[in-house]
Amino acid sequence: MIPFNKPYCTGKEKELFEDVIKRGKFSGNGYYTQLCQKYFESKYGFKKCLLTTSCTDALEMCAILTDIGFGDEVIIPSYTFVSSALAFVRQGAKIVFADSTKKNPNIDPDSIKKVITTKTKAIVVVHYAGCACDMDRIGDIAKKHGLMIIEDAAQAIDSYYISAKTGNRMPLGSLGDVAAFSFHETKNIQSGEGGLLVINNEKLINRSEIVWEKGTNRSEFFRGEVNKYEWVDFGSSFLASEYTAAFLYAQLLEMDIIQKRRIDIWNQYNYGLKDIKDIMIPEIPDNCTNNAHIFYFVCQSLEDRSDLITWMKQHEVQLVFHYLCLHKSKFYKKYDPAFSNISLPYSDYYTENLVRLPLYFDLTNEEVQIVIGLIREFFTKK
C-alpha cells in the first residue's frame, strides 16, 4: 500500500531526546524551545515566536491576544479545518463564513467584502496547500475597515508571498497581526503534534508570553524583570514540552533537504498529470511560491472523485479528500441556523471534488510514477 502520508524522521531525534534528559529540563521553554523560536525569528524575520502544543492552541492564543469576544464577528473561509473557527467560537465571537476563489480554495476577497459589518473585528486567512491568499487586496480591506488579520498558516511553512504593490517577497506568517503554524505529523516539518504562534504586531508581544505562561508573568520573573510572578491575565498551558521542541529542532536541521524532496515529488505529479482534461490542477499564482505541502487536483464531479478513490484503493494507493464546508456542519447549523443556509458555491465545489495525492519525504520516484500511471489509466478508461 502507498499511504497518503508517512511522517519523516531525520535520525537525529533520539540523540536530541537524550540531550534533553541530560539537561534535566523537560516541561518547555528550555534550551530546545529557545533554539526553535530563534530559528524561526532569524530565518523568516518574525518579530516574536512561541512554540505551542498544537496549531489549534496557537490559534486560541491568537483569539485571546486580539481580544476577540462576545458580540464580535470574525470572517473565516468555510473551506478549512475546524480549528480555524473553533478558537474564536470559544471566545464567544460570531463566525461569518466567506467563499473560496474559483482558482483555488483560498478565501475570496470579494466574498469578504460582502459580509463585513460594523461588528466585524478580524479576518482569518488560511493559506491552503501553502499557497498565499491575495494579501494585497485583503490587507487593503482590513486597513479600510480597521480589522485585524490572523493568518492560519498551518500548511504554509517556508512559503512566500510577492506583493504586487511593493515587489517584496515576504514569508507567510509575517503578513498578519498574528499567525499560527502546525507541526502535526502530516505537515512538511513535524513533531507529531506541535504548533507555533507568530506575533508581528508589536503591541501584542509583551502580552503573548503572559498568555503562553498560563496567564502569569513567569517569563518576566525568570528573566529578573519582576521580583515575583503571579496571575495577571487570561491564558492556558500552551507551552510545548522540551521533547516536542527537540524533535522539531531535528527536523529544522534538515529543512532544506526535506523541502527540496517534497518539491521534486510535487513537480513530478504536476508534469505527469497536467494534460488530463478531466481534472483541474490549480496553478501556482505568480505572487506565490510553492512549499509542496499538498498536491491536489479537482475532479469534475463527486462521482468521479469517489470512483477514483475506490479505484486507487483497489490498486493499493490511498487518495483522500479534504474538508467538509464548516457552514454546513452539524455544529454550525445549530450555532447559527440562518447563516448556515447561505450559498458558498466554490466552498461546496472543493468539498465535493478535491482530492489529495500521497506526498511525503520517503515516497520514491517509482511510487510516484505508479500513482501517476494509475490515475491516468482511470481517466483513460473513464
Secondary structure, 3 states (H helix, E strand, C coil): CECCCCCCCCCCHHHHHHHHHHHCCCCCCCHHHHHHHHHHHHHHCCCEEEEECCHHHHHHHHHHHCCCCCCCEEEEECCCCCHHHHHHHCCCCEEEEECECCCCCCECHHHHHHHCCCCEEEEEEECHHHCCCCHHHHHHHHHHHCCEEEEECCCCCCCEEECCCCCCEEECCCCCCEEEEECCCCCCCCCCCCEEEEECCHHHHHHHHHHHECCECHHHHHCCCCCCCCECCCCCECCCCHHHHHHHHHHHCCHHHHHHHHHHHHHHHHHHHCCCCCEECCCCCCCECCCCCCCEEEECCHHHHHHHHHHHHHCCECCECCCCCHHHCHHHHHHCCCHHHCCCHHHHHHHHHEEECCCCCCCCHHHHHHHHHHHHHHHHHC
